C-alpha cells in the first residue's frame, strides 16, 4: 500500500468510519425526536402558565442541541479513520454528515410543533410539514453519487470510468486541488471529480483510486469489509 493511504490513518485502534457515520445519523434522529417532543410539550402549554425558565429551556433546546450535536461529532471525528462506507458491492461516500444531521435536529422541533399546533388552521401547511419529515430523513441517510466498484468509478448514474481507462500511476498528489481530483484517461483526456458535502478525506480517495488502478487483483475486494480493511491498512 502506498504512503498516502497510510498517512491518512492515525492508528489501527481508532473508531471504524461506519460507526461514526451510523452514530451521527441515528444520533441526529434521537436528538431530533427528543427535541421535538420537548419543544412540542412546551408549545402546548398556555402562554400565561409558561414560567420564564421553561421558555428559556425551549430556546436552548432549539439552538443549543444542534451545536452540541456538531461538537460531539467533531470530537468523535478526531478518533475516527475516515475511509468509505461499505455498500452493496461498492464503496460509498456518505453525504451531508454532519451538516444535514444538525439541520434535522434544528428543524425537527419546528416541524413537530407545526403538525400538532392546535391554533394552526392551514391543512396544507400541516401536510407540507408531514412530508418534510421523510425528506429530512432521506437527506440525512443518502450517499454521494461517487461510488467505487470492482469495474471502476461511478461518478454519476450516467457517467462511469473503468479502472483500466485511467492512466497508470495516477492520480498523483499534485492532481488533488482542494475538493477536486483530476484524472487522466486514455481516450477522453482529463476528467475532474469534485466532492462537495460528502464526508471523505480527498487525499485518501485519490490514493484509493491510484491503488485500484495499479492493483487489479485488489478490485474484487471493493464493497466488502475485508477489502476496506485491506485498503485502509487495518
N, C-alpha and C positions, 0 to 999 in steps of 0.2 A: 504494500500500500504506500502511496506517495505521502510525502511530508505534509502537504496542505491539509490532507484529511486528518492526520494525527494532530496537527496544530489546533484544529477546531475543537478538540476534545480535551477536557481538563483532567478527568480521572475516570477510570472504569467503574468506580463506586458511585457515580452520580445517578440522580433520578432518571429513569428512562423518559425519553421525549414523549412517548404516548401517554405516560402518566400525567405529565404536565398539561398536555392538550386536553385529555379527558377530564382532568381535575378542574381546569379552567372553564370548560363548557358546562359540566354538571354543577360546579360551584356557582356559576352565574345563574343557573336555573334555581338552585336552592336559595341563594341570596335574593333573587328577584321575587320568588314566591313569598319568602318571609317578609320582605319589604312591602310587597303588595298587600299581604294580609294585615300587617300593622297599620299601613297607611290607610287602607280601606276602613279598618275599625275606627281609627281616629276621625276619618271623614264622616263616619256615620253618627257620631255624637253631635248633639245640638251645640251650636256655636256658643250659646250662653253658658253651657256647662263645661266648656273646654278650659282647663287650667293652663296657665302660661307655660309651665314646664312640659305639658303634653304637646302643646302646639310646637314648641321648640324641638321636641323629640321628632315630630313629623318632618320638619325641615331638615333635621340632622339625618334622618333615615334617607330622605330623598337625595341629598347631595353627598353625604359623608360615606355612605356604604359603597357607591361606585368607586370612590377614591380609595377606600380600604381594599376593595377587590383588586384594583390596579397595583397597589402596594404589595399585597400578598403574592400576586403573580410575579412581580418584579423580583421579590425575594426568592421565590421558587425557581425562577428563570436562571438565577445565578448558579444554581446547583443542578442544572439540567444540561444534558448533552443534546444540542439541537441537531436533529437529523431529519428523518422523514417519518410519516405515518404509514404503516403497512395497510394497503388496501387489498382488493380482490385481484391478485396477480399484478400489482403495481405499487409503486411508492407515490404517496400523495403529499401535497403541501397544505397544511391547514390554513384556512383563510379567516382573517378578522379576529384572531385571538391575539391579544385580549380585548381589543377595542370594541368589537361587537358585544362581548360579554359585559363590558362596562355600560354600554348603551342599553343593553337588555335590563340590567339591574336598575338603571335610571328610569327607564320607560315603564317597567312592569307595574310599579305602584300607580303611575299616572293612568295607564290603560285600565287597570283594575278598578280604579275609582270612577272612571267614565262608565264602565259597564254596570256598576251597581249603584251609581249615584241616583237616589230617588227623585231629585229635583230635575234630572235631565229628561226632557220630553222628546228629544230627537231620536227616533228609532234608527234612522240612517246612521247617525253618529255612533250609536251602540253597536250596530252591525260592523261598521268600519273598525271600531275598537276591538271587536272579537276577532276579525280577520287579521288584524295586525299581529296578534299573538303567534300564530303559526309562522308568519313571515319572519318574525324576530327569531324564532327558534331555528328556522331554516338558515337564516343568515349566520347564526352562531355555529351551526354544525357543518356547514358546507366546506368543501376543499377548493383550492385554486384550480384553474384549468390545466396547469402544467402537471404532467404525470411522467414518471419514469417507468417504462415497461420493458419486458425482455426483448421486444422488437426495436425499441428506440424511444424517442421523446414524443409525447403527445403535447404539443404546445397549445393546441386548442382542439375542440371536437373535429374540426375540418383540416387541421394542419398537423402533420406528423413528419418526423425526421428519423429515418432508420439510423442505427448506430454506424454502419459502415459507410454512410454517405458523408459523415463528418471527417475532416482531415485528421490524420493521425497526430497524436501529441497534444491536441487542443481540447478545450480552451486553456490557454496559459493564464497565469495570474494577471498579466497585464491586459487580458481581454475582459476582466471584470472591472466595470466602471459604475460605482455606486450600486444600484439595484439592477443593473443591466449586465448581461453576459453576452458577448459576441461570439458567434460560432461560424467557423469557416467550413462551408460544404463544397463538395467536389463539383456540383453541377450548377448550383444557384448562387455561388459566392457567399457573401457574409449575410448572416441572419442574426437577429437580436432576440434575446429573451429578457423580458423585464418583469420582475416580481414586484407587486405593489403592496398589498396588505397581507400577503402570505407570511407566515411565521417560518422563516428559513434563514440559515447562515449562507449568504450568497457564495462565499468562498468554498464552503463545504459542497454546495450544489455544483459549482464549476469543477471541483476536484472529483466529485462523483461521476459527472459526465465524462471527464477525461479517463477515469478508471474503467468505466464500462466500454468506452471506445477502444481502449488498449487491451482489455482482458475479456474477450468474447465468452470464455468459459464461465465468468462470474455473472453473466447476464441471466442465467437460469435462476439465480437466487433473488432476483428482483421481485418484490411482492411477498417475500417471506421473512419471518422473524430472523431466521438464521442468516439470510442474505444481508439483512440490515445490520446485524451484529458484526458480520464479516466486513462490511463496508466501513462501519464506524471504528473498527479495530478493537471491539469489546472482547 
